[in-house]
Amino acid sequence: MSDQPSASNRSFSAYLPLFLLSLALLTTTGFQTLTLVNEATQLKTAIANQDKAVEEGQQMREKLQQLASQALALADQGNENAAMLIEAMRKKGINIQASPVTPPAEQ
């Protein structure tokens, strides 16, 4: 007979496969967490960078609304050029509503 144990007499420990499985799970979870934290930081940065552009767009919209209201007021007073401008804007689907004309705020 030989000195080597037969296949039926060998005993295996479950600790090594469980350890490797746990290590793989921990590594995957850690990598995913790190990736998500980096993406969240990038999203916050992108949103912060857009805030200034959104604010500038809002200011521009308010200025254009003021100009349009002033042009409408001039058209109502009988200015032909203002009336043509208002008519051209209405043909393009831009509706102007009269609003009280206020001087721009000083900065």
Secondary structure, DSSP 4 states (H G I P E B T S, - for coil): --SSPPTTT----SHHHHHHHHHHHHHHHHHHHHHHHHHHHHHHHHHHHHHHHHHHHHHHHHHHHHHHHHHHHHHHTT-HHHHHHHHHHHHTT---------PPPP-
